Amino acid sequence: MIRIALTAALFASVAVAATSQPHADATRRVRNLDAVLVFLPSAAGVRMSSSGFEEVAADLMWVRTVLLFGERYGASEDPAWVEWLTRMIDTVTELDPRWSTPYKYGGAMLRVVGAIDASSAVFARCTEERPDDAWCPLSRGMNDLIYNEDPGTAAEWVAIAATRKSAPAWYGGLSAALRDKAGSRHAGLAYLDEQLATATDRAVIESLEYQRGKLLHNELVAGWESACLAWREDHGPLATPGDLSRLGFVLPDNPRGDPWVVGADGIVRGEGAEAERLRGQRREEWKLLHR
């Protein structure tokens, strides 16, 4: 009886091992793939262990940050690496707060991967730590303008940039323009064109061109918006985007790259822009319902 019980237990153990091994292998592969993300440093810890060589440690960590960004951007959907990227950039800037490169390129990297709040935090920290720098407060304002669609806050940051010794003369006019809705688009386009003229990284260029297309799209739609609304009042919404010709407009290619549609409000805009507008409308309705 004891021998039978031992034999049954042995077979049960083999069965459990056989079924659990694939899971263990899969877990091991995931852990191996993400082993590079295990090290999430704190500035205090690195400062203590570097024995006074904080700037050297910052240099080494910055090189690793740039290399991993090149490896992971567009090739990984794991959100953990964005957290790692954010922590590394924060640590580098804390270890060497006067070094401009991690602020400027680090903020741009975080912007490209969609971590806009983290990008804005980097630019804001640069503004505080580097009182002669005009580029960081300008970039912080452009995050508010282009990604958060908040020209008022953008104007405040650009006004700070305009007071810096290194600021070009046109920053002051840009701050004033941001207080006007149409001027905000023009300001955003001017900023993106300036960045595209000097950008060399493929990911950064693609991100800048995408945002430029969105602003050009919005500029076109603003040009015929009032005419579309007036037409809807008298005749109902346009049947097709091509019917803009009835209002005296020639329908160009969409700078966003997607098809033109007649929105639910009767205004011709890009298909993606209309989807974004409807999502925003639903969010606002949800907020009203749950107040």
N, C-alpha and C positions, 0 to 999 in steps of 0.2 A: 504493500500500500504506500509506504514511504517512497519507494522507487518510482511508482506511478506519479505521485505528487511532484517529485523532483523533476521528472521528465516533462510533465505538463508545464511546470514553471519555466523550464529551459526553453520550450517552444514558444511560450508567451513572451519571454524576454527577447528572443530572436525576432518575433513579429513586431514588437514595439520598436526595436532598433531599426528594422528594415523600413518601417513607415516613417520614422522620425529623421532618418538620414537625409532624404531629399530636402526637408525643411532646413536642417542644419547646414547643408551645402549651400542652399540659397542664401541663408543668413550670412554665412561666411563670405560669399561673393559680394554681397552688399556692403559688408563691413570692410572688405579689402578695397572696394571701389571708393569708399568714402573715408578711408583711413587718413587721407591728406587733410580732411576737414576736422579731425579730432582736436588739433591744436587751435584753441580759441584763446588768445593771450589777453591778459590785462596789462595796462601800462604800468601799474604799480609793481606787478610781479616781474615784468621784464626789466624795469628800472632797478629793482633790488638785485636781480641776478646778473646784470650787465656791469656792475662794479664801476659806475661812472662813465661807461661807454654807451650812453643812451642813443647818441646820434648814429653810431656804427650799427647798433641793433636795429634802429629805424631804417637805415639803408638796406640791410639784409631783408627785413620784413617787407619793405616796399618792393624789392625785386621779386620776392615770392608772390606778392599780391598781383603784380602785373603779369607774371607768368601764368598764374592760375586763371586770371581773367581771360587771357588768350586761349587757354585750354577749354574752359567751361562755357564761355559765352556761345549760345546757339547750339551747344552740344549736350547740355544737361538740363533736365526739367526739375532737378532736385532743389527745393527751396533752401536747403541747408547751406548751399554754397553762397547764396546771397547773404545769409546771416554771417557766414564766415568772412565774406568780402567786407561787409559793414564793420565788423569788429576789428579786422586787420587795419582798415583805413583809420578808424577811430584811434587805435593804439599807436599807429605811426605818427599821426598828427599830435597826439598827446606827448609822445616821447621827444618830438622835435617840432614844437609849435611854430617856429619861425620859418620852417621849410615850406616854400610855396607849392612845389610840385604835387605832393600828396593831396593838398586841398583842391587844386584845380583839376588834375586828372582823376583823382579819387572821386570828387563830386560828380564829374562827368561819367565815370564808370557806373556809379550807383544810379544815375539818371537813366543810363542806357538799359540797365537790367530792371527798370521799373520801380526802384526804391526811391521815390521822389522825396519823401519825408526825410530819409537818411541823407540824401544828396543835399537837401536844403539845410540840414543841420551842419553838414561839413562846411558849406559856404558861409553859414552864419558864424561858425567858430573861427573861420579864417578872417572874417570881417572884424572880429574882436581881437584876435591875436596879431593881425597884421594891419595896423592903423593906416599905413600908406597905400594899401592895396585897394584898387578900384574895381578890379575884375570880379572878385568874389561877391561883393554885395550886388553887382550887376547881375551875375549869374543866379544868385538867390532870388532876385526879383523876377528874372525870366522864368524860373521854375513856377513862381506864382502865376505869372501871366500865361504861359504856354500850357502848363500841365494842370494847374488848379483853376484856371480861368478867373483869376482874381486880380484885375488890373489895379485896384485900389492899393492892395498890399504891395504889389509890384512897384507902384509909383513911389512908395515910401522907401523901399530898398534902393531903387535907382537914385533917389534923392540923396541917400547916404553915399552912394558911389560917386555922385557928382561933386561932393565936397572933398574928395580925396585928391592929393596933389598930382597923382598920376592919371587922373581922369581926363579923357578927351573933352573938348568943349561941348560936343553934341550931347553929352550925358544929361546936361541940364534941360535941354529941349526935349529929350526923350522922356524925362520924368514928367514934364508938363503934358506931353502927348498921351501918356498913359492914363491921364485923368479923363480922356475922351475915348469912347468905345472904338470909333474908327481908328483913332490914333494908336490904340493898343495893338491892333493888327499890324499897322505899318511899323511900329516899334519892334514887334516880334519878328517880322520879316527881316528888318535891318540887322537884328541881332543874329538870326540864323544864317543870313548870308555872310556875315563877318566870321562866324564860326566855321562854316563850310570852306571858306577861303584858306583856312589854316589847318583844318582837320586832316589827319593821315590815317587814323584807325578806321578799318572798314565798318565795325559795329557803330562807332560814333557817327560816321558819315551817314549810314543808313537811318539811324535815329533822327538826325537833323533833317534829312531829306523828307522823312515821313511827316515830321511836325511842320515843315515848310509847306508840304502839300495840303495839310489840314488848314493852315492859315490862308493859303491862296483860295482854297475852296470856300472858306467863310467870307472872304472878300468878295468873291463872285456872287454868292447867295445874298449878301447884304445889298448888292447893287440892284437886284430885281425883287427883293422881298416885298416892298411896299406895293409894287405893281401887281404882284401875285395876289396879295390880300385884297386890293381894290377890285381885281377881276373876279375873285371869289364872291365878293359882296354883290356884284351885279349879275354874274352869270353862273356861279358855282365854281368849284375848283377846276383847274385845267385837266384835260383828259390825259395828256401825256406830257413829258418834259419838253418834247419838241414843239409843243404849242406855245412856248415862250416867244416864238417868232411873232405871234399875234400881238404881243406886248412890245415888240420892237427890239427884242434881244436875240442874239445868235448864241445857241447853246454850244459852248466849247467842250473839249475833253475835260473830264473831271480830274483836277490835280491830285485828288486822293486815290484815283485809280479804279474806283468802283462805279457801277452804273448810276445814272441820274434817275430819281423817282419823284413823283408828286407826293409830298408828305400829307399826312392826315390833316394838317392845318392849311393845305392848299399851296404851300411854298415848295418850289423845286429845290431839291438838295440831293446830295449823294446818299446812296442806300445805307452806307455805314453811319453817316451823320444822322439820318432819320432814325435808325435803330437806337443810337445813343440818346437822341432827344426823347424818344418814347420811354427808354429806361429811366431817364432822369425824371420824366413826368410821373412815372409810376412810383418812383421813390418819394417824390413830394406828396403824392396822394396818400401813400402809406403813412408818412409822418403826420399828415393831417388827421387821418383816421385813428392814430394811436396817441394823440395828444391827450 
